[in-house]
């Protein structure tokens, strides 16, 4: 990953705009420079007093994927990460594989439980045959049960009758599945059913 020099020490809730207009808001985890490099990931808590001026943007893999999961499971909401896979289910499998590469002796069941606890929503984007990039699926992660991470698809992309081989037409369609874990939304004052 690359390092970004920040204008001042990072505090919980800080927002920064990175080159290219990408906004980084609600910073909850930073990677500390020094011995161990990317493996020095730790949560940044309000009032932590950390005088950290450098934020690393990581390409997830091996130990970094495990560090990311552990940081997401600290009780601080607002994490975001990206990954590459063919579907939401495939992303879970890729994440398991990446964590296994960096977790000596950690059982697959423990990794799956960590993933199910860390993730709330997976948004799958894809480049289609006409080279457009579309949101293909928005899926809720509903926990871990009987050895599997349970998924609840909320929206899926469907092509419409205007689609051709050269141009994809369509949009996200709401499934009949309701959002199961709405506690976080309700605690933020959002009571509409999703």
N, C-alpha and C positions, 0 to 999 in steps of 0.2 A: 504494500500500500504506500501511498504518498503521504507526506507530512504537510500540514497547512499551518503556517505561522498565524497565530491569533493576535489581535491588537492588545489584549489584556488577559489577566488570569481568567480561567473558565469558572463559572459558578452555575449551580443547578438553575435551570430555566433560561439560561442565556440563549440568544439566537444570533446566528451569524449568516451572512450571505457569502457563499463561496463563488469563485470564478465561474462564470457561465450562469449566474443567477440562481444557483441551487441554494435554497434556504435550509439552514441547519438549526432547528429549534428545539427547545426543551432538552438540552444536553444532560443526559443522565449517566453516561459512561465515557471515560476517556482512556486512551492508552498512554501510559507513562513512558517517557524516554528512559533509556538506561539499560542496565543488564537485563536480559530476557526479552528485549524488544517487544514484539506484539503480544507476548504472553503476559505482560504486566497490566492487562486490562483489569480495571476495578471500577465499581460503581462510584459515582461522584454524588455525594449526598448534600442536601442543603446545609450550609454552615460548615462544610467540610474544611474550608480554608485552604484547599489545594491551590498552590501557585503554579498551575500548569498553563503554559502558553502555547502548547503544540497539540493538535488533534490529529490522530492518524486515521486515514480512511483505509479500511482494510479490504482486501480481496479475501473473502471467507474461504477457509480450507484448513483441514487438520486442526491444530490447536486453537487457531483463531475462531473456528466454528464453535468449539466447546466453550471458549471464553465468552463468546457472544451469548450463548444460551445461559451461561451462569450469570452474566450481567443482566439479562432479561428477566431472570428469576429472582431478583433481589427485592421485589415489591414496588419498584418504581415504574409506573406506567409511562408509555410514550416511546418505546423503542421502535426502530425501523431498520430493516436490513433487506438486501436484495440477493437473489440467487438465480441461477440459470437451470431450467428444467423444462420438460415437454408438457407438464400438467401440474396441477396442485398435488396430486398423489405422488407423482415423480419427484417433486420438490422435497417432500418428506423423506423419500428414499435417498435422495442425494445428500440431504442434510445429515441423515443417519450415517451415511458412508463417510462424509467429511469429518464428523465428530469421532467416528471409530478410528480414523487415521491419526487423530491427535490424542486419543484417550486409551492409554495402555491399560488393558484389563477391565475397562468399564463395560458392564454387560449391556447388551442391546436393549433389554427391557428398561434399564435405568435411563438410557439415552432417549428412548421413546417417551418415557414419562416426563423427562426434562423438556422435550420438544412440545409435547401436548400442554404442558404448564406454561411455557414461554409464549406460545403463539395464540393469538385470538382469531386473526383473519389472514387468509392468504389471497392475494390478488395476482392472477395469472395473466400476463401479457404475452402476445405472440405476434410475430411478423407473418402476415398472410401472403398468399400467392401473388397479390398485386403490389407487394412490398409495403403495404400499409401496416401500421402497428395498432393492434386493438386489444382492449381488455376482453379476455375470453371467459373468465370465470372469477367470481368473488365467493370464497368459501369460508365458512366458520370452522374453526378447530374446536371440537366439543369434548376434548379430554381423551383419556386412555382407558380402554376396556378390552378384556379378553386378548391381550397381546397386540392390539392394534390401536392406532390413533384414529379417532372417529372424526369424520368430516361431514359437514352439513352445507351443501351447495346452496347459495342464496340467489345468485345471478349467473346466467350462462349466456354466451354469445350465440345468436342464431342468425344465419343468413336468411335474407328474404328473397322474394321472387325477382327483385331487380338485380341480383348477383349474376355476374357472368364470369367466364374464365379469366378475363382481363381485369375486372373490377369487382371487388367484394362490397356488397351492400348488406346491411343488417345492424343489429344492435343487441345490447344486453337485455335479457328477458328475465323477469323475476320468476323464480321457481315457487312452488307451493310450500316450500320449507320455511318455517318461521325461525328467526334468530332465537336460539335457545339461551344463550348466556348474555342477557341484557343488563346485568347488575351494574356494570361500569357505566353504561349510558344513563341509567336511572340515577346513579349517585352524582352524575354531572348535570342532572335536571332535564334529561331528554326522556320523555315518557311515551312518545309515539311508538306504536308497534312496528317492528321492522320485519 
